[in-house]
Amino acid sequence: MDKLEVNYEDVPEDYQTLGGRGLTSTIVASEVPPDCHPLGPNNKIVLAPGIVTGTDAPSSGRISVGGKSPLTGGIKEANAGTSFSQMLGRLQIKAIVIQGQRKRVIPAHDYDALVRESVDEVKKVVKKEKLDAERVLRAERANKNRKSLVKWLENRIEGYYLLKITKDGAELLDASEWSEKGLYEAYDELHEEFGEKVGICGVGIAAEMLGANTGLCFNDLEGRSSRYAGRGGLGAVMASRGLKFIVVNDEGAPGVEIKDEEAFESGKKKLTDALQEHDVTKPGGALNSYGTDVLINIINEAHGLPQRNFSSGYDERSSKVSGEAKAEEIKKRGGTRPHPCHPGCIIQCSEIWVKPDGSDPVGVLEYESVWALGPNCGIYDLDTIGELNRACDDLGIDTIEAGNTIAVAMEGGLAEFGDGEKALELLEEIRKGTPTGRILVNGAEFTGKALGVARIPTVKGQALPAYEPRAIKGIGVTYATSPMGADHTSGYAIATEIMGVGGEADPLDTEKADLSRNLQYATAALDATGYCLFTAFAILDIPEGLEGIVETLNGVLGTDLTVDDVPTVGQQIIEIEREFNKAAGFTKEDDRLPEFMKMEELPPTNETFNVPDEELDKVHGPEEAPEEAPEEGLRPF
Amino acid sequence: MDKLEVNYEDVPEDYQTLGGRGLTSTIVASEVPPDCHPLGPNNKIVLAPGIVTGTDAPSSGRISVGGKSPLTGGIKEANAGTSFSQMLGRLQIKAIVIQGQRKRVIPAHDYDALVRESVDEVKKVVKKEKLDAERVLRAERANKNRKSLVKWLENRIEGYYLLKITKDGAELLDASEWSEKGLYEAYDELHEEFGEKVGICGVGIAAEMLGANTGLCFNDLEGRSSRYAGRGGLGAVMASRGLKFIVVNDEGAPGVEIKDEEAFESGKKKLTDALQEHDVTKPGGALNSYGTDVLINIINEAHGLPQRNFSSGYDERSSKVSGEAKAEEIKKRGGTRPHPCHPGCIIQCSEIWVKPDGSDPVGVLEYESVWALGPNCGIYDLDTIGELNRACDDLGIDTIEAGNTIAVAMEGGLAEFGDGEKALELLEEIRKGTPTGRILVNGAEFTGKALGVARIPTVKGQALPAYEPRAIKGIGVTYATSPMGADHTSGYAIATEIMGVGGEADPLDTEKADLSRNLQYATAALDATGYCLFTAFAILDIPEGLEGIVETLNGVLGTDLTVDDVPTVGQQIIEIEREFNKAAGFTKEDDRLPEFMKMEELPPTNETFNVPDEELDKVHGPEEAPEEAPEEGLRPF
C-alpha cells in the first residue's frame, strides 16, 4: 500500500499444503514483528481461503483473516463464511497479503513547522514524493491558504483504495467516495458498479476511526454486508493500510486444482453423510431449524447465559429472544429461514431477519449477537436486537464486542440496563465520530477504563462471548488460554459440557485442561481446512465424518494425511500463535479470566470461576510443547 | 475503608529499618495481589515518609506513595516534597496503608433487578448492611421513586471520606462536601476547617472520575495544592477506596527518634557542606537561581528537548520558556524565587509563579511541567503554561502525562499544535466530565488509542518525560527499563550525559546499561531515605556528601551501614518491584521504547533510538539478580 502496487507471487514450497488459519498465522508469525504497533507501518493483513474452499465440498466456504490485533496486542485469526472466499479459491489465490501503509506527505506533527514555510517548500516535498503534478496544481488553485493546502494534500494521499481482483489480474482503484458511508449502502453501490455477482470484503466507518473493535465484513448470499470476520480489530488494521474494499470477480476462474479426485469424492460423501445424520447439523436438526440462537434456551436453563454485564446466569425473559421464538417470527414476517451463508452449505444455520412488515433485511441474528446485544444489556426484544445488529453490521464492528461494550457502558452509567433506544443511540455515537463514539469503538475494556468500571469481562483485552465461565468451567478455560483472547470458537467446550457432543463433562467440574486443549487443537486444524466449525459436531461423534474431511484434504493437496495427523497439525498452529504472543510480551498471567469472576458469585448457581491457575497453565504447559522440526506431512495445513 | 475503621499497628520487626520507597514497595509487593484490578477491592495505597523525614536533615521532606498503578498495570512509587511528610515523621507514623473499598449496597449492575422489587426489598438490603436507620428513613421520605432511592443510598455509601490524624489518634470524617471541587478551593476550605498549619494530602476531580492520570496532591509551604506524587494514577486508587483527603496535624508530636545523635549530626553537616559546595545545588547555583526549568536551554541546545509530540529535539522558541526567562518574569511580577517545597530544604529550587499582575499564585512551574505543557504542545508562552499547570494541579492530574496527552490529542486532530486556548479547553473537558474528558483523564496512550494515533510516547503505558531518548540514549535506557514505566527520576542519566555529574558519557553512545543500572540502584536507595533526589548531584561528585547521608541514616536507625551498602539496598528495592511486575505479567518486551522511536529519525540530530534490545536487557539481566536471602543490615531501607 505504500507503493500502491499489486504483485503476484508463486506459493513458496513451504506453504504449498497450508490454508486458512494455518496459512494466515504462519505468514503473520514470519513477517509481522511481534512488537510492532498494530496500526503502524509494520503490521500486515493476510486473507486466506481454506484448503478445500472453492470446491463443492459441503459447508467449506470459510475465509481466515490474520494480523496483529489492536484489541489484544497479539496474533489474531478471525474467520467468516462467504462466497468471497470460494471465489478466491476458484481463482487459485491462496492468500492476499496487504502490507505497507499509505505514507503521509507531511506528518501531522509537522503542520506547525510547515505552515510557517512557503508554498514552494510544500511543493518541494510533494515533488520529492513524486506526487501527481496536476493534483498539486489543482490543490494550489483551490487553496489560497497554505495550511489547507497541506491538509488537502494529506487527505488525498491518505485516501482509501479498493483492490479489484479478476482472473486477468488485480489493480488498486480510488475508493474515497465510499469513505464514511454505511456498509449496507456501500455494498449496494459496489454491486452496481462491479456487478451483482462479485464478492466483497470491506471495512466500515468504525475502521476508518481506527477503532479496536472493527471487523472485516464479507458479502452474504444476497450481497449484503452481513458476514463478519469480526473479532480483534483487524478492520482497523486494513483501514490503516489505506485499503477500504476488496472486490473479487471469479468469472472464468480455473477452479480449485484437485490432485486426487477419487479421494476427494469419497471424502466429500463421507462428510456429507455425517452432517446429514447428526442431530445438530442434519436437515431439520437444531441448527437448520433454529440457527445458532437455539442455544439461548439451552444455555439459560444451564444458568450460564450472562445477563446484564455478567451479573447473573439466568433470566426468564431470555426465552423471548430464543431461536425458537425467532424462527416463528421470521416465518410470520416473511423473512428467510433456513438459509446458507455461502453456496454449498448443507447445514444452513443462517437466516434473513426482517422488520415486522418484512422490510430492511438484516441478515442473520446469530446466538452470540442476540445474547450480546440482548440479555447481556438487559434487552429482551428481538426487534431492538435486530436494529442493534444491523447498526453493527453497517458500522463494521463485531457484535460480541459491541454488546459487551454497551453493557459495560450501562454499568458505567451511560444508560440503564434494558434501554434499547439508548443502546442504539450509543452505536450512532460511533457513526458520528463523537468522543463517546471514539470510546465505544475501542471495545469493552477501553470503555470500562474510560468510565472507571472495574468489572470488565475480557481476556487479553477481548470481550467474553455468550457463555458464563463460572457456570460452565471448560469454556472459561478456553477463554483464558486461547491465543486469541476470549473466544468460544477456539475450543468450544460447550459441545461436550452442555450438548454431550464428543463425550460428556460436568460443566462445574474444574478439570478441563485436557478438554480445552484437545478442542483447541481440533479447531485450529479445522480452521485451516475451510470447513465450517459446525462440521465439528458431526465429526466429533461420527468417525467417518473426520475421515471424510481428511480424505478431501488429501484429494486437494495430493497428501496422505490420516485422522491422527489432525491434532498434531492443530497443535503446531497454536504453538506458532503462542510464540508470536510470547514475543509480543504475553505470559501465563495473560491466560487468566478477569479478577471479578474469581471473587463474585454468579446467581443462581452462586459459583465463582474456581479453576486453579495450575489447571489453566496445563493447557499449553511446557509438557505440551510442539515437536522440534516437524516431519514431512505434519506441517500445519 | 470497607469497614470505615482506622487501626494502628506496631511496626513489624522486619520493617524497622525501612522507609519511603523501600517501605511502600515492600508492603505493596507483599500485600497487593499483582493480578488484581487496580481499581478493585484488592489494591492498596501506602504512604511512607523517608527514614530521616521529620528530622532537620537538609532537603529531606519527601513522601513516597505506593500501590498497583492503573496506568502501567505494575507496581508504582511516586514521591513528593512536602511538609505533610515531615509531620507524619514527627508523629512517628512510618506508613499509612489504605485498604478495602466502600462497598456498594446495591451493585450498579443490579439496578434493573432491584427496581423491579419493592421498597421493602431495598430496606431489607439496607438493614442487612447495617446502615443508619434514620438515613434510610430520610431517604424514603425524600424519594417517592424506588429507583432514585436506590441511587440515593448508593451515593451515600459511596460518599468520600477524610482521614484526620493528630497526636491523639486518627478518625474518618465525611468529606462529601469537597467532592467535585477544584483542589485549590478545597485546600483553602480544609485549612479553614482544620487549621492553617495542617498538612493535607488529597485527590481531585480527575481521581473521582477514576482516571489513570491522577496523582496524590500534597500541600506546599503556603498550604496550596501544588506538590504532587503525580505519576501512575495512584490518585484514582485512593479515590476508588472512598478516601478523598488525609489531614495531618503534628502539634505536640514527639518527633523522629534519633538513636545515634553523634552520627546524625556529623552526617547532617557533611551533607549540608556538600550541597552548599556543588555548583548545581549551592545557594546561587543553577537550581537555586532558576529552578529545574534551567534545563530548557541546556536540553534544547543538546537537541534533546522534545517538540510537538516528540517530532523534533530542538526549537529556537524554547528559550522563551526557559528558567532564566521565568526567573526574570517572577522578579518583575512579584512572585517568589527561590522558595523551598518543605521547611529545611537548603537547595530551594522551587518558586511561586503568578499572573502578570501578581495574582493567582500557582506554585512552582517545574522543568517537566513547562516542557510537557509547553514545547511538547508547540506552546512557547509562560502565561499559557502557568494556566495549564494550575488547571492540572486543580484537577489532580500529573503535568507530564497531561502535557503528553494534550500533544497526542493535537496529533490526533483535537487541536492544532501551539493552540494554548484549546489546550486549556481540553483540560476543562476533564473538569466537566465529558466523554472527551474521560478520554484525556486516562493519559496519553489511552488518548492515542481513542484517536487512532500510532505515535504514542509511552513505556509500560506511562508517558515520557522531557528528554528525547533518540538524542540522549542513557535516559532512554532508564525509561525503558525502570519498573515504573517512563520515568526520568528513576535513573537520571542526564546528570552524566549532559551535565557531567558523576562522570561523563557521550549522549549518543549506546552502551548505557551500566550507567542506567547504577543510577537506578542509587535512586531507589535515595527514595527510601526521604532525601530529595537533587542531593544526588552533590553526592555523585562529592564523596563526603554520600557519607553524610549514610551517617544520618545510621543516626536515625542505629545501624552501621556504609556507603557500599547503598547500591545493594537500591538493587533490592528494584528487584522487589520487578518481581511484582513479573507476577503481573511483565516481560522484557515491556522494557522497550515505543516503535516509532526506532523508525523515525529525530531532527536535527536525525538519530533513531538505536540502543540494541540486548543492551536494554543487560540492565536487569539475570546476571544482575539480587543475592538470595539478604544479610542483616542489607535489607532495603
Interface residues (C-beta under 8 A of the other chain):
Chain A: P34 D35 C36 H37 L39 G40 P41 N42 P107 A108 H109 D110 Y111 D112 A113 M209 L210 G211 A212 A236 S240 R308 N309 S311 S312 G378 E411 G412 G413 E416 F417 G418 T434 P435 T436 R438 I439 N442 F446 K449 A450 L451 G452 A454 R455 I456 A583 A584 G585 F586 T587 E589 D590 R592 P594 E595 F596 M599
Chain B: P34 D35 C36 H37 L39 G40 P41 N42 P107 A108 H109 D110 Y111 D112 A113 M209 L210 G211 A212 A236 S240 R308 N309 S311 S312 G378 E411 G413 E416 F417 G418 T434 P435 T436 R438 I439 N442 F446 K449 A450 L451 G452 A454 R455 I456 A583 A584 G585 F586 T587 E589 D590 R592 P594 E595 F596 M599
